[in-house]
Amino acid sequence: MKRSIITTADGSKTIQIEEWNEQYHSVHGAIQEAKHVYIEYGLREFLQRQPNQKHINILEIGFGTGLNALLTATDELALQKSILYHGIEAYPVSSDELRALNYSDLLVSKLDIFYHLHQASWHKEIQITKHFVLKKRQEFFTDVKDVNVFDIVYFDAFGPRVQPDLWTPSIFKMMYTAMRLGSVLVTYSAKGSVRRAMQEVGFEVERLSGPPGKREMLRATKIS
């Protein structure tokens, strides 16, 4: 499928799959969306709920451009914690695509970390910063077999319009199994079918205000 680099509304770039008319990040602002959905309502919400927890395990479904990992590794609140970050990606972004992204222009102080994320070996725990360890896993989302491991899940798969099989109860059951009690899963999607799939496997689900261009998003908590 043909892929191209496009500029989103906040000036940051993302990758577009032309055949699907689908992007890795929101056309209304790639960086704005990542900060709103995954950092503010995911990472920071969990840290507020569990202020004394020193070690945080994060799972990202759709590592993609590495933007969510970059923002997590450099977040001011996260700097006070020890983070192990697992990024799942079946089809890694190419070197040419990474060079075409402009995160280095918009997030200059984070440039070295961005490159370290993408130069890190796959399937190994790699120390990126003093507090942030990355393990990139080149596998399909259906291969996730972790049990009771993660505190936060960034669910950033391609949307249910183009890949509905990634937003089903069976997928969310895998997420539920991989998560610890009290953990949170956040996603940009607010579709009713997605919310019901989450609820079906036991999540408590909240509708929250969405990032620019979206009215709502979802946050799910594992409560039992």
BELWO-V572307 format. One record per helix or strand of 3 or more residues. SS is the DSSP state (H for helix, E for strand). FROM is the first residue (numbers start at 0). LEN is the number of residues. If there is no record, write none. Layout:
ss=SS from=FROM len=LEN
ss=SS from=FROM len=LEN
This chain:
ss=E from=2 len=5
ss=E from=12 len=5
ss=H from=29 len=20
ss=E from=54 len=7
ss=H from=66 len=7
ss=H from=77 len=3
ss=E from=81 len=7
ss=H from=94 len=6
ss=H from=102 len=4
ss=H from=107 len=12
ss=E from=124 len=3
ss=E from=131 len=6
ss=H from=140 len=3
ss=E from=149 len=6
ss=H from=163 len=3
ss=H from=168 len=10
ss=E from=178 len=9
ss=H from=191 len=9
ss=E from=202 len=7
ss=E from=215 len=7
